[in-house]
């Protein structure tokens, strides 16, 4: 079945499910709370190595219309960030792929890797909201998550 916005959808127990997947860390969890119709393979605090180790095999079994990625923000010096992000990106298949940027000022290594990878694949990079951020300066507020989620529907 095709929804009005052109995305493939399936009805499960009376709920229209848009064909999308969200992967990553706590910011991905927050976006998944808004985009409830998406499959989510996300957990707070995860770095890209942990995600690949625990989810990569299960999350890459089929293509999706839309994929939303928030990874790299929790990577530390022991994680080969670009290697892990490339490994993940090479394995997923999506018509539209969105990366949520952890920010050049806060996380320059993941930011630079995401910019390079997204450019190679023609993916879209979304900046974290400037206005709607929680007091920790890392996570969006509820309004910020809604803003991010909305951007993944309209591009």
Long-range contacts (C-beta under 8 A, 24 or more apart in sequence): 5-153, 7-65, 7-66, 8-65, 18-65, 18-66, 19-64, 19-65, 19-66, 20-64, 20-65, 20-66, 20-67, 20-68, 20-152, 21-59, 21-64, 21-66, 21-67, 21-68, 21-92, 21-94, 22-67, 22-68, 22-69, 22-70, 23-51, 23-55, 23-59, 23-67, 23-68, 23-69, 23-70, 23-71, 23-88, 23-92, 24-51, 24-68, 24-69, 24-70, 24-71, 24-100, 25-51, 25-70, 25-71, 25-73, 25-74, 26-139, 27-70, 27-73, 27-100, 27-128, 27-139, 27-140, 27-148, 28-68, 28-69, 28-70, 28-71, 28-100, 30-139, 30-140, 30-145, 30-148, 31-68, 31-70, 31-100, 31-145, 31-148, 31-149, 31-152, 33-145, 34-145, 34-146, 34-148, 34-149, 35-68, 35-149, 35-152, 38-66, 38-68, 39-64, 42-70, 45-74, 46-71, 46-74, 47-71, 47-72, 47-74, 47-75, 47-76, 47-79, 47-84, 48-72, 48-75, 48-79, 48-81, 48-84, 48-85, 48-88, 48-110, 49-75, 49-79, 49-80, 49-84, 51-84, 51-88, 52-84, 52-87, 52-88, 56-87, 56-88, 56-91, 59-92, 60-91, 60-92, 60-93, 62-93, 63-93, 63-94, 63-95, 64-92, 64-93, 64-94, 64-95, 65-94, 65-95, 65-96, 66-94, 66-95, 66-96, 66-97, 66-98, 66-152, 67-92, 67-94, 67-96, 67-97, 67-98, 68-97, 68-98, 68-100, 68-152, 69-97, 69-98, 69-99, 69-100, 70-99, 70-100, 70-102, 71-110, 72-102, 72-107, 72-109, 72-110, 72-111, 72-113, 72-114, 73-102, 73-106, 73-107, 73-110, 73-138, 75-107, 75-109, 75-110, 81-109, 81-110, 81-113, 82-109, 82-113, 82-116, 82-117, 85-110, 85-113, 85-114, 85-117, 86-113, 86-117, 89-117, 89-121, 89-123, 96-124, 96-152, 96-155, 97-121, 97-123, 97-124, 98-123, 98-124, 98-125, 98-126, 98-151, 98-152, 98-155, 99-123, 99-124, 99-125, 99-126, 100-126, 100-128, 100-148, 101-125, 101-126, 101-127, 101-128, 102-128, 103-127, 103-128, 106-137, 106-138, 124-155, 126-151, 126-152
